[in-house]
Amino acid sequence: MKKILALTFCCVDIFPEKGIITAGGNSLNLAAACSKTKKADVYLMGNIGTDIYAEKIKEKADEFNINRERLYEVEGNTASNKLYLTEDGDRYERDDSWNGGVYDVYKLSPDDEAFLKEFDVVATTAWDPAFKHIINIKRNSEFLLAVDFSDHTPNNKWREFLSAVDLFFLSAKTESLPLLKKWSAEYPAVFIATMGENGSFAYKNGEEYFQEAKKVEKVVDTTGCGDSYQGAFIVDFLLHNDIRSAMKAGAQAAAITLSFVGGL
């Protein structure tokens, strides 16, 4: 079995208007999507607190058979994020939504650094507190590095990281696609742009790939949709090295996540 490590973004998503609290965060959502395929051994790394929110994260990790030996319980608050939904199921945040808690202070120990090198794929986010450290480890390691750049507008500052990235994920707008295609001719990564109901694009060596979004009867909540796409894409790509196949797997996983509240 291939081994995948997701780090370090675990939190709870709080839906005040619905009175629902769910375990989530990019890393936990992605790890669950990987685990659902039953084709990889999946691990989590990062900080959670010592509160009731931490219990929710541990319970979900166990439910999806995710190894959490490197999910550290640190005195303090587990990260949390308040989310709100439109009538169409699109999520949005407000100024006071995010509370980083102990997630914000995570640092890779020398032992954690060595642990990373045991994996086939390491998945993280561009805003992770350990991101630059992870990039430096990757430059001298053989694992594939998958990075979620969220919905940020691409900029030239990212170039310092691109040579170390193997799978680049972006929740993109149409105007970003030409730059991703250009970068794909300059850097070794597969550049993947997810665009909701408009499907997804991928670029490798200047070549463009397209995958239609899977139709769903009703969008309940878009939370975690991109994370599910990424997790399924990573496993399929790791096994088959086929971009089109991985995009199809990602689209199918994302469609399922749209049918319930939360990312898991």
C-alpha positions in Angstrom: 0.0 0.0 0.0 1.2 3.5 -0.8 1.6 5.9 2.1 0.1 9.4 2.2 0.7 12.1 4.9 -1.7 15.1 5.3 -0.4 18.1 7.4 -1.1 20.2 9.4 -4.6 21.8 9.0 -7.2 20.2 11.2 -10.0 22.2 12.7 -13.7 22.1 13.4 -16.1 23.9 11.1 -18.9 25.7 13.0 -22.2 26.4 11.2 -23.8 28.9 13.6 -27.0 29.2 11.6 -27.6 25.5 11.6 -26.3 24.7 15.0 -23.8 22.1 13.6 -20.2 21.6 14.4 -18.2 19.2 12.2 -14.6 18.0 12.2 -12.7 19.3 9.2 -9.9 21.4 7.8 -8.0 20.8 4.6 -5.8 18.1 6.0 -8.4 16.0 7.7 -10.9 16.3 4.8 -8.2 15.4 2.3 -7.0 12.5 4.5 -10.5 11.2 4.7 -11.0 11.4 0.9 -7.7 9.4 0.5 -8.8 6.8 3.0 -12.2 6.3 1.4 -10.6 4.9 -1.7 -9.1 2.0 0.5 -6.1 2.2 -1.8 -3.6 3.9 0.5 -2.4 4.1 4.1 -3.2 7.6 5.3 -1.6 9.6 8.2 -2.3 13.0 9.8 0.3 15.3 11.3 -0.2 18.6 13.2 -1.5 20.1 16.4 -4.9 19.9 18.0 -5.9 21.2 21.4 -7.1 19.6 24.6 -10.8 20.6 24.3 -14.0 19.0 23.1 -13.2 20.1 19.5 -10.1 17.9 19.6 -12.2 14.9 20.5 -14.3 15.5 17.3 -11.2 15.5 15.2 -9.8 12.3 16.8 -13.2 10.6 16.4 -13.4 11.4 12.7 -9.8 10.3 12.1 -10.5 7.0 13.7 -13.8 6.6 11.8 -11.9 6.9 8.5 -9.0 4.7 9.7 -6.5 7.5 9.5 -3.3 7.1 11.5 -3.0 10.0 14.0 0.2 9.0 15.8 1.6 12.4 14.8 -1.5 14.4 15.6 -0.2 16.1 18.7 -2.5 17.2 21.6 -1.2 20.5 22.8 -2.6 22.5 25.7 -4.9 25.1 24.3 -7.7 25.5 21.8 -8.2 23.4 18.7 -8.5 25.6 15.5 -12.0 26.5 14.6 -13.7 28.2 11.7 -17.3 29.7 11.6 -18.9 29.1 8.2 -22.1 30.4 6.7 -24.1 29.1 3.7 -26.0 30.9 1.0 -29.3 29.5 -0.3 -27.3 27.8 -3.1 -25.0 26.0 -0.6 -21.9 28.2 -1.2 -20.0 28.7 2.0 -18.5 32.0 3.1 -16.7 33.4 6.1 -16.9 36.6 8.2 -14.1 38.7 9.7 -14.3 36.9 13.0 -14.7 33.4 11.6 -11.2 32.0 12.1 -9.5 31.0 15.4 -6.2 29.3 14.8 -5.5 28.1 18.3 -2.6 25.6 18.6 -2.6 25.0 14.8 -0.9 28.3 14.3 2.1 27.4 16.4 3.0 24.0 15.0 6.6 23.4 14.1 8.2 20.4 12.6 10.6 18.6 15.0 13.7 16.8 13.6 11.8 13.5 14.2 8.8 14.8 12.2 11.2 15.9 9.5 12.6 12.4 9.2 9.0 11.0 9.3 8.0 13.0 6.2 10.6 11.2 4.1 8.9 7.8 4.7 5.9 8.7 2.5 5.0 8.4 -1.1 3.0 11.7 -1.0 3.0 14.6 1.4 0.0 17.0 1.1 -0.1 20.4 2.7 -1.3 24.0 2.2 0.5 27.1 1.1 -0.6 28.9 4.3 0.6 26.1 6.6 2.8 27.4 9.5 5.4 24.8 8.5 5.1 25.3 4.7 8.6 26.7 4.1 10.1 24.0 6.2 8.2 21.4 4.2 9.4 22.9 1.0 13.0 22.7 2.2 12.6 19.0 3.1 11.1 18.2 -0.2 14.1 19.6 -2.1 16.2 16.8 -0.7 13.5 14.1 -0.7 11.8 11.7 -3.1 8.2 12.0 -2.0 5.6 13.8 -4.2 4.5 17.1 -2.7 0.9 18.2 -3.1 0.0 21.8 -2.2 -3.3 23.5 -1.9 -3.0 27.1 -2.9 -6.7 27.7 -2.0 -8.5 30.4 -4.0 -5.7 33.0 -3.9 -4.7 34.9 -7.1 -1.5 33.4 -8.5 1.5 35.7 -8.3 5.2 35.6 -9.1 6.2 35.2 -5.4 5.0 31.6 -5.7 7.8 30.9 -8.2 10.2 30.3 -5.4 8.2 27.2 -4.4 7.1 25.8 -7.7 10.2 23.8 -8.5 9.5 21.7 -5.3 5.8 21.1 -6.0 4.6 18.0 -7.8 0.8 18.5 -7.6 -0.4 22.1 -7.5 -4.1 22.7 -6.6 -5.9 26.0 -6.9 -9.6 26.9 -6.7 -9.3 29.1 -9.7 -11.0 31.8 -11.7 -10.9 31.7 -15.5 -8.4 34.5 -15.8 -5.8 32.4 -13.8 -5.8 29.6 -16.3 -3.3 31.0 -18.9 -0.7 31.6 -16.2 -1.1 28.0 -14.9 -0.6 26.7 -18.4 2.5 28.9 -18.8 3.9 27.7 -15.5 3.3 24.1 -16.5 5.7 24.5 -19.4 8.4 25.9 -17.0 8.0 23.7 -13.9 7.6 19.9 -13.4 4.3 20.0 -11.5 0.8 19.1 -12.6 -1.2 22.3 -12.2 -4.8 21.5 -11.3 -7.5 24.2 -11.2 -10.9 23.4 -9.7 -13.8 25.6 -10.8 -16.9 24.3 -9.1 -19.8 23.7 -11.4 -17.5 24.7 -14.3 -15.4 21.6 -13.9 -11.6 21.4 -13.5 -8.6 22.0 -15.7 -5.1 20.5 -15.4 -1.9 21.5 -17.1 1.3 19.5 -17.6 4.1 20.4 -20.0 1.9 23.1 -21.5 -0.9 20.6 -22.4 -4.4 21.3 -21.1 -6.8 18.7 -19.7 -10.5 19.2 -18.8 -13.0 17.4 -16.6 -16.6 18.2 -16.4 -18.1 18.6 -12.9 -20.4 15.7 -12.0 -24.0 16.8 -11.8 -25.8 16.7 -8.4 -29.5 17.1 -7.7 -29.0 19.7 -4.9 -25.9 21.4 -3.6 -26.2 21.3 0.2 -22.7 22.7 1.1 -19.5 23.3 -0.8 -17.3 23.0 2.3 -14.5 20.4 1.7 -15.5 19.9 -1.9 -12.0 20.9 -3.1 -10.3 18.8 -0.4 -12.3 15.7 -1.5 -11.3 16.3 -5.1 -7.6 16.6 -4.1 -7.6 13.5 -2.0 -9.2 11.3 -4.7 -7.0 12.9 -7.4 -3.8 12.2 -5.3 -4.6 8.5 -4.8 -5.6 7.8 -8.4 -2.6 9.7 -9.8 -0.2 7.9 -7.4 -1.5 4.6 -8.6 -2.0 5.2 -12.3 0.1 8.3 -13.2 -2.8 9.3 -15.4 -4.0 12.9 -15.2 -7.4 12.3 -16.9 -8.2 9.3 -14.7 -7.2 11.3 -11.6 -9.4 14.3 -12.6 -12.4 12.0 -13.0 -11.8 10.4 -9.6 -11.6 13.9 -8.1 -14.8 15.1 -9.7 -16.7 12.1 -8.4 -15.5 12.5 -4.9 -16.3 16.3 -4.9 -19.8 15.6 -6.1 -20.5 13.3 -3.1 -19.2 15.9 -0.7 -21.7 18.5 -2.1 -24.6 16.5 -0.7 -24.1 17.1 3.0 -23.0 19.8 5.5 -19.3 19.8 6.3 -16.3 18.4 4.5 -16.5 14.8 5.8 
